């Protein structure tokens, strides 16, 4: 692979969403090195899942950083960044698409300014770095003992993958979207209301109104639509997760 790359006699190599660290021999092959388009405002959220972790943490903004690659994990000097707002109802799929719009213009600006742009590269402050660990499917199981804002962020972070879920009897109910509600009593996981506005479920603190759900073998749909077909399995008083 290194020989094939060298035969290209390339000025620069651009890397986007590549899950492995490139060896130094590859990084040194293009004339101006390798440039990465990373989906966060570095040094925050280095690693595999910067989009999901930013939403899960409740960050108010994300963005794209164009960086010169080095042997470390997303540690190279920064060439340009472009910030975007994370709105209260934004899920990971939405943020991904937004970053896909701002990333290419930022990359083109950098490529047009090579090699001069490399001279002004800004080193990252390692003391401010955070790590965006790869998403484990086990994280998607909803723990209703957590507070409603935390669960709301996690549901949005894990949409469209791996999608949060909770057991309902022997079935696994996927939760695609939800909205925080004021505290309404009940034990964690208890269904407090089921109507056209959604399914209200008590959390460790506060409650969530589940607005889009999916059962095994079915499609994701508005909760009101699911309730018309399966209301008996989601009656108030039932406790999810048991």
N, C-alpha and C positions, 0 to 999 in steps of 0.2 A: 504494500500500500504506500509506503514512504517513497519507493522508487517511482511508482506511477504518479504520485503527487509532484515529485521533483521534475518529472518529464514535462509537466504542464508549464513550468517556468512562470508560475503565477505571481502576481504582485501581492495578493492578499487572499486569505480564505475566510469566509463568513460562516459562523456556526450558530444555529438556532435550535433550541430544544433538543440538544444532544445529551444523552444521559450519562456519558462517560467522560472521565478526565483524559484529555489528549496527552500523549507522551511528548517530552521536550523536543524530540527529534522531528515530530510533525509540526509542532508550534514554530520551529525555526526554519521550516522549509520555504514557505512563501517569503518573498522579498521583504514585505512589511509585517510579517507575522500573521496571526489569526485574530479575528475580531468576533466577539460574541454579542448577540442581542439577548439580553437577560430581562425577564419579566418582573422586575422590581426596581425600587430606587436603592441601589447598592450604597453602603454595605448591608442594608437591612434585607433580610430574607435571601441570603445565599442558599443554594441547594435546589432540590428537585421540585418542590411544590410552592413556589413563592406566591402564586395567585391565591391558592386555597388558604395558605397560612395568613396572608394579609387580611382576608375577610374574616377568618376564624378569630384573629386577634382583635378585631374591631378597629383596624387602621382606618384613618379618614382619607388616606390617599395611597395610590400605588403608582406605577409608571414603568418605563422601559429605560434601561441603562445600556449604552453601547460601551463595551470595554475591550481593552487589549488583553488577550488571554495569556495566562501563565500557568505553571504546573499546578498551582493550588486550586481549590474549589471556589470558583467565582471571586477570586481575590485580586485580579489584575487591575491596573490603573484605568480610570474612567475617562471616556472621550466625549460623551454627551449623554444627557438624560432628558426625559420628557415625562412630566407628571400628569396623572389623571385623578379625579375625585372618585372615591368609593361611596356611593350613595346608600342610604339606609336599606333599600330593598334590592340592592345589586347582588346577584349570585355569581359564582365563578365563571360560568359560561358567558355571562354578560361582560364581566371584566376582561376575560380572555379576548373577546371580540373587539372591545374598546382598545386594548393594548395592541392588537393586530393592526389597528388603523394608525396608531401613532408611531409604532416601531419602524416601519419601512421608511417614512420621511426622515426620521432621525438617522437611520443607517445611511441613507443616500447622502445626507449632509456630511457625514463623517468620511465616506468614501471619496466624495468630491474634494475634500480638503487634505487627503493623504498626499505625501507623507508628513506635511507640516503639522497636521492635527496630533500626531504622535508626540511631538515635542512638548505640547501643553497638556499631556495626559495628567489627570489628578489622581494621586495615590488614594486608596481607600483607607479610612480610619478603622483599623481592626477592632478598636475598643467599642465601636458602635455596631459591630456585626451581629446579626441574628441568623439562625439556621432554620431553613424551611425543610423539615424532614419529609421524606417520601410518605404519601398517604397510605396507611394500612387499612384494609377493608374492615378490620375489627373496630376501628374508630367510629364507623358509621352507625353502630348500635346505640340507640338513644338511651341515655341514663336520665330518667325523669327526675331524679333527685337534684340534678343541676338546676341553676336558675334559668328563667325564661330567656333573658338576653343572650346568655352563653349558648343555649340550644338554638336560638334563632340564627346566630352567627354560624354555628356549625352546619345547620341545615342549608344555609345559603352557600357556605364554603364547599360543601360536598355535592352540590348540584352543578353540573350533570354527572359527576362521578366522585365517589362510589354510590351516592344517594343514601341519606340517613334512613333508618328503618326501626320498627318496633314490633315485637311479637303481639299478635292478636289470636289467642288460642293457639292453634297449630300452624297458623299462617303468618307470613312476614309482610307487614304493611310498610311500604316505602312512603316516606314523607318528602315531597318535592318542594313544598313551600309552606311557610307559616308566618304568623304575625304575633308579636308579644301582646298580651292582654294584662289588665290590672289583676292583682291578687283576688282570687274568688273562693279561697278555701279548698278543701278536698285534699286527699293524699296524693303524693307524686304519681303521675300516670293515670289518675282517675279522670274519666270523661265527665265533664261538668255540663256540657250542652252539645247538642247535635242538631243543626238546623241549616237553612240555606246559606248562611254566612260561613259555615265551616264547623269543625269539630274542636271544641274548647277542651284542653287537657291541662290539668294542674301540674305544676312543676315544683321543684324544691322551694322556689321563690317565684311568685307570679304564675302566669299561665300562658299557653300558646294556643292560638287559633290555627288549626291545620287547614289549609285551603286547597291543597292539591295532593292527591294520594294515588297509590297504585297497589293493587293486589297481584299475587303471582298469576301469571298467564294472562293478565289484562293490561290495558294501557293506562298511562297516567291520565287522571281526569280531575275536574273540579270536585271537591268533597261533596258538594250538594248533589252532584250526579251520582257519585258512589253511594250516598246514603239512600237514594231512591231505589237502588238495586239491593243493597246489603244493610239496611237499617238495623236489623235485629242483632247483628254482630257488633254494632257500635252504639249501643244504647247508653245514655247517661247512667253513671254508677259503675260501669265496667272499668277495671283498672288495666291499662295497657302495660306490656312488659312482663306480665306474669304468665 
